[in-house]
Amino acid sequence: MSTAVKLQEVRIKNISVNEDTITAYLVDGRIISVPLAWSWRLSEATPEQRANYEIIGDGQGVHWPDIDEDISAEGMLYGIPAPRPRKSSKLSSKSGKRLK
């Protein structure tokens, strides 16, 4: 016997950020939270920067314009933290050698 399951798209209705967590309130009534440390940009942001966000893509994600951070509902749901960029080696444009 097979059962058909209709998967509902995960969409964010509202978001809150405190000193420990990022909490998303979904349109279907669920609430999901992830550690604030999952977003290094939000971790380093001021409370004012954290409060300035916009829901994007009909609820598929959230954008914080002051810090250029985007978090998707699926990323939160499936546990995908934002990677911190690696420090790149600076190269001289003329010689191609590393600068110290």
Backbone torsions as a table, in degrees:
resi	resn	phi	psi	omega
1	MET	NA	126.8	178.8
2	SER	-107.3	146.6	179.1
3	THR	-120.9	128.2	177.8
4	ALA	-85.6	132.2	178.2
5	VAL	-117.9	125.3	177.8
6	LYS	-91.2	115.4	178.6
7	LEU	-80.3	131.4	179.7
8	GLN	-94.4	136.6	178.3
9	GLU	-66.0	136.7	179.6
10	VAL	-82.5	119.7	-179.9
11	ARG	-134.0	139.3	-178.5
12	ILE	-91.1	132.2	175.8
13	LYS	-96.5	-37.6	-178.2
14	ASN	-153.8	162.1	-178.5
15	ILE	-141.1	149.0	171.9
16	SER	-139.5	146.8	179.7
17	VAL	-130.3	126.8	173.1
18	ASN	-121.7	-166.7	-175.5
19	GLU	-70.5	-9.4	-177.9
20	ASP	-122.8	-31.4	-170.7
21	THR	-138.4	157.8	168.4
22	ILE	-110.6	121.8	-176.5
23	THR	-119.0	126.6	178.5
24	ALA	-109.6	131.8	175.7
25	TYR	-102.5	114.9	-174.4
26	LEU	-87.6	156.6	-178.2
27	VAL	-64.5	-24.0	-180.0
28	ASP	-88.1	6.5	176.0
29	GLY	99.5	-13.1	178.5
30	ARG	-73.8	155.9	175.8
31	ILE	-127.5	125.8	177.8
32	ILE	-124.4	141.2	179.8
33	SER	-129.5	145.9	174.4
34	VAL	-132.2	157.3	178.5
35	PRO	-63.0	141.8	177.7
36	LEU	-58.3	-31.6	-179.8
37	ALA	-60.7	-17.4	177.9
38	TRP	-66.1	-19.8	176.5
39	SER	-120.6	100.6	-178.5
40	TRP	-63.3	-31.2	178.7
41	ARG	-67.4	-44.8	177.8
42	LEU	-68.1	-34.0	177.8
43	SER	-60.5	-36.7	-177.3
44	GLU	-92.2	-3.4	-176.9
45	ALA	-81.2	158.4	174.5
46	THR	-78.0	162.2	175.4
47	PRO	-57.3	-35.1	179.0
48	GLU	-66.6	-41.0	177.8
49	GLN	-65.9	-39.6	178.7
50	ARG	-65.1	-32.5	-178.0
51	ALA	-78.2	-16.0	-179.0
52	ASN	-95.2	92.1	-178.8
53	TYR	-136.1	165.3	173.7
54	GLU	-138.8	138.6	174.9
55	ILE	-75.5	130.5	-177.1
56	ILE	-120.7	160.0	175.0
57	GLY	58.1	41.9	179.7
58	ASP	57.0	32.9	176.3
59	GLY	100.1	0.7	179.8
60	GLN	-70.2	-20.0	-179.0
61	GLY	-163.5	-176.8	-179.6
62	VAL	-132.6	141.1	178.4
63	HIS	-124.0	133.1	174.1
64	TRP	-108.4	100.0	-173.7
65	PRO	-65.9	-31.6	-177.7
66	ASP	-65.5	-27.4	-177.6
67	ILE	-120.8	5.7	179.4
68	ASP	52.5	51.0	179.3
69	GLU	-114.2	138.7	175.1
70	ASP	-128.8	135.5	175.3
71	ILE	-130.4	132.9	179.2
72	SER	-95.5	153.3	176.2
73	ALA	-61.4	-42.6	180.0
74	GLU	-65.8	-37.9	177.3
75	GLY	-60.1	-41.4	177.6
76	MET	-67.5	-44.1	-176.5
77	LEU	-65.7	-39.6	-176.0
78	TYR	-96.5	2.6	173.7
79	GLY	74.9	54.2	-179.8
80	ILE	-114.2	94.2	179.3
81	PRO	-69.5	155.3	178.1
82	ALA	-74.3	126.6	178.6
83	PRO	-74.0	140.2	174.5
84	ARG	-79.6	133.1	-179.1
85	PRO	-64.3	147.1	176.6
86	ARG	-77.1	148.5	174.6
87	LYS	-73.0	126.6	-178.0
88	SER	-94.0	152.8	174.9
89	SER	-80.2	132.3	179.1
90	LYS	-85.9	132.3	179.8
91	LEU	-111.8	143.9	174.7
92	SER	-72.1	135.2	-178.1
93	SER	-68.8	-25.6	-178.2
94	LYS	-86.7	-46.5	-171.7
95	SER	-98.2	-21.8	-176.0
96	GLY	79.5	4.9	-179.5
97	LYS	-91.9	152.4	179.6
98	ARG	-68.8	140.2	175.8
99	LEU	-89.1	146.9	179.5
100	LYS	-102.3	NA	NA
